[in-house]
């Protein structure tokens, strides 16, 4: 029997996805679960292309950008996600297809169509934790951590449109978490949600 679970953390840049993914993965391991912590875009061919274009601020047609993300996800699912789920592991991912819905939707692609197509092609998450944070605060956090800039995505007007797209998504596997709180408070809220929804913590 397949007991694998797919948990995804979503949200605008700077909302704390990577930190909370790592904390959740550690908590699950302490609870005796086998965990695969992963992220999109990946380090594969298409993921590297996405990041290079983002860091260069390169102009990429929205349809091409969507195609790159879809190709990257196909590899990610085939090589990482499906094998881990089949082995009964818990996959915790920093971003998945709802990011494509929100971000490429903000680029002018059809967000509703991306969501329908994604759910038809890719494993549907058991739980998506959407970390809700005002884009201005997220951008401030990005600047404070001195991360490698991705001007293609890290712009307030664009992220406001992304946040609006996230706000429109209504799915039974989606739970919103207030990310405008301390790191520990967000962690506690996430762990409570995972326990109540999935019973694996």
C-alpha positions as CSV (number, residue, x, y, z in Angstrom):
1,X,0.0,0.0,0.0
2,X,1.3,3.4,-1.0
3,X,1.6,5.6,2.1
4,X,3.6,8.3,0.5
5,X,2.5,11.9,1.0
6,X,3.2,15.1,-1.0
7,X,3.3,18.3,0.9
8,X,4.0,21.6,-0.8
9,X,4.9,25.0,0.5
10,X,3.8,27.9,-1.7
11,X,3.8,31.7,-1.5
12,X,5.4,34.9,-2.9
13,X,9.1,35.5,-2.7
14,X,10.4,36.0,0.8
15,X,7.5,34.4,2.6
16,X,9.8,31.7,4.2
17,X,9.1,28.6,2.1
18,X,12.6,27.3,2.1
19,X,13.1,27.8,5.9
20,X,9.7,26.2,6.7
21,X,10.3,23.3,4.3
22,X,13.5,22.4,6.0
23,X,12.0,22.7,9.5
24,X,9.0,20.6,8.5
25,X,11.3,17.9,6.9
26,X,13.3,17.8,10.1
27,X,10.2,17.4,12.3
28,X,8.9,14.6,10.0
29,X,12.2,12.8,10.3
30,X,12.1,13.1,14.1
31,X,8.7,11.5,13.9
32,X,10.2,8.5,12.1
33,X,9.2,9.4,8.5
34,X,11.4,9.0,5.5
35,X,11.5,12.4,3.9
36,X,12.6,13.8,0.5
37,X,13.0,17.6,0.7
38,X,13.0,19.2,-2.8
39,X,12.2,22.4,-4.7
40,X,11.2,23.9,-8.0
41,X,12.7,25.1,-10.2
42,X,15.0,22.1,-10.0
43,X,18.7,21.9,-10.6
44,X,18.1,20.2,-13.9
45,X,18.4,21.5,-17.5
46,X,15.1,23.4,-17.6
47,X,15.4,24.6,-14.0
48,X,18.8,26.1,-14.6
49,X,17.5,27.8,-17.7
50,X,14.7,29.4,-15.7
51,X,17.0,30.6,-13.0
52,X,19.5,32.0,-15.4
53,X,16.9,34.0,-17.3
54,X,15.4,35.3,-14.0
55,X,18.8,36.4,-12.7
56,X,19.6,38.1,-16.0
57,X,16.3,39.9,-16.1
58,X,15.9,38.3,-19.6
59,X,12.7,38.9,-21.5
60,X,11.1,35.5,-22.1
61,X,7.8,35.1,-23.8
62,X,5.2,34.0,-21.2
63,X,4.3,30.9,-23.3
64,X,8.0,29.9,-23.4
65,X,8.4,30.5,-19.7
66,X,5.4,28.3,-19.0
67,X,6.8,25.6,-21.2
68,X,10.1,25.6,-19.4
69,X,8.4,25.3,-16.0
70,X,6.2,22.4,-17.3
71,X,9.2,20.6,-18.7
72,X,11.2,21.1,-15.5
73,X,8.2,19.7,-13.5
74,X,7.8,16.7,-15.7
75,X,11.4,15.7,-15.0
76,X,11.0,16.5,-11.3
77,X,7.9,14.3,-11.0
78,X,9.4,11.5,-13.0
79,X,12.8,11.4,-11.3
80,X,12.0,12.5,-7.7
81,X,8.4,12.8,-6.7
82,X,6.7,9.7,-8.1
83,X,9.6,7.3,-7.0
84,X,9.6,8.8,-3.5
85,X,5.8,8.5,-3.2
86,X,5.8,4.9,-4.5
87,X,8.4,4.1,-1.8
88,X,6.1,5.5,0.9
89,X,8.2,8.5,1.6
90,X,7.0,12.0,2.5
91,X,7.9,14.6,-0.2
92,X,8.2,18.2,1.0
93,X,8.6,20.6,-1.9
94,X,9.4,24.3,-1.9
95,X,7.0,25.2,-4.8
96,X,5.0,23.1,-7.2
97,X,2.3,23.7,-9.8
98,X,0.3,26.3,-7.9
99,X,3.4,28.6,-8.2
100,X,3.1,28.2,-12.0
101,X,-0.6,29.1,-11.8
102,X,0.1,32.2,-9.8
103,X,3.3,33.4,-11.4
104,X,2.7,32.5,-15.0
105,X,-0.9,33.6,-14.6
106,X,0.6,37.0,-13.6
107,X,2.6,36.9,-16.8
108,X,-0.6,36.8,-18.8
109,X,-1.0,33.0,-19.3
110,X,-4.4,31.4,-18.5
111,X,-4.2,30.6,-14.8
112,X,-7.4,28.6,-14.7
113,X,-6.2,26.4,-17.6
114,X,-2.7,25.9,-16.0
115,X,-4.4,24.6,-12.8
116,X,-6.7,22.2,-14.7
117,X,-3.9,20.9,-16.9
118,X,-1.5,20.6,-14.0
119,X,-4.0,18.6,-11.8
120,X,-4.6,16.3,-14.8
121,X,-0.9,15.6,-15.5
122,X,0.9,15.7,-12.1
123,X,0.4,14.1,-8.7
124,X,-2.1,16.2,-6.7
125,X,-0.6,17.2,-3.3
126,X,-2.0,15.8,-0.1
127,X,-1.5,19.2,1.4
128,X,-0.4,22.6,0.2
129,X,0.6,25.2,2.8
130,X,0.2,28.6,1.3
131,X,2.3,31.1,3.3
132,X,0.4,34.4,3.0
133,X,2.5,37.5,3.3
134,X,2.2,41.0,1.8
135,X,4.5,41.2,-1.2
136,X,6.2,44.4,0.1
137,X,7.3,42.5,3.3
138,X,8.5,39.6,1.2
139,X,10.7,41.8,-0.9
140,X,12.1,43.4,2.2
141,X,13.0,40.0,3.5
142,X,14.6,39.1,0.2
143,X,16.8,42.2,0.3
144,X,17.8,41.6,3.9
145,X,19.0,38.1,3.3
146,X,21.2,39.3,0.5
147,X,20.2,36.4,-1.7
148,X,21.1,36.2,-5.4
149,X,18.6,38.6,-7.0
150,X,16.1,37.4,-9.6
151,X,14.7,40.7,-10.9
152,X,12.6,38.9,-13.4
153,X,10.3,37.8,-10.5
154,X,11.2,40.1,-7.5
155,X,9.3,43.2,-8.4
156,X,6.5,44.5,-6.2
157,X,3.8,45.2,-8.8
158,X,4.4,41.8,-10.3
159,X,4.3,40.0,-6.9
160,X,1.1,41.9,-6.1
161,X,-0.5,40.2,-9.1
162,X,1.0,36.9,-8.1
163,X,-0.5,37.3,-4.6
164,X,-3.8,38.1,-6.1
165,X,-3.7,34.9,-8.2
166,X,-2.8,32.8,-5.1
167,X,-5.8,34.4,-3.3
168,X,-8.1,33.2,-6.0
169,X,-7.1,29.5,-5.7
170,X,-9.6,27.4,-3.9
171,X,-8.8,23.7,-3.5
172,X,-9.5,21.2,-0.7
173,X,-5.8,20.4,-0.4
174,X,-4.9,24.1,0.2
175,X,-4.5,25.6,3.6
176,X,-3.5,29.3,4.1
177,X,-0.9,30.1,6.9
178,X,-0.2,33.6,8.1
179,X,3.5,34.1,7.4
180,X,3.6,37.6,8.9
181,X,4.7,36.1,12.2
182,X,7.8,34.8,13.9
183,X,9.5,31.9,12.2
184,X,8.7,29.7,15.3
185,X,5.0,30.7,15.2
186,X,4.8,29.8,11.5
187,X,6.5,26.5,12.1
188,X,4.0,25.7,14.9
189,X,1.1,26.5,12.7
190,X,2.4,24.3,9.9
191,X,3.1,21.4,12.2
192,X,-0.4,21.6,13.7
193,X,-1.9,21.6,10.2
194,X,0.1,18.6,9.1
195,X,-0.9,16.7,12.2
196,X,-4.6,17.6,11.8
197,X,-4.8,17.0,8.1
198,X,-2.4,14.1,7.5
199,X,-1.7,12.6,11.0
200,X,1.9,12.1,10.3
201,X,3.3,14.3,12.9
